[in-house]
Amino acid sequence: MQLQSKIGTLYRLHQLIRHRMTGNSRQLAEQLHVSKSTLFRYLNELKSLGAPIAFCNQGRHYYYESDFELRLSKLASFSPLDYQE
């Protein structure tokens, strides 16, 4: 997968979390067309950028505990080698 595509997937993940439309990890991985292990790497990448990601056991979805805006400048540290399927 190309770096641009990976950044697009990371941004889509951000949008799904922001709108609380993720479902559980299996469902979210399916929505993004990635493996669960790749999904967890993406989640960790967002966390390393300061995203306050949490999982709601009752609602069974990921969400941000406080406001978080993903900016292109934050993606400069995104490493394509860490996200090979």
Secondary structure, 3 states (H helix, E strand, C coil): CCHHHHHHHHHHHHHHHHCCCCCCHHHHHHHHCCCHHHHHHHHHHHHHCCCCEEEECCCCEEEECCCCCCCHHHHHHCCHHHHCC
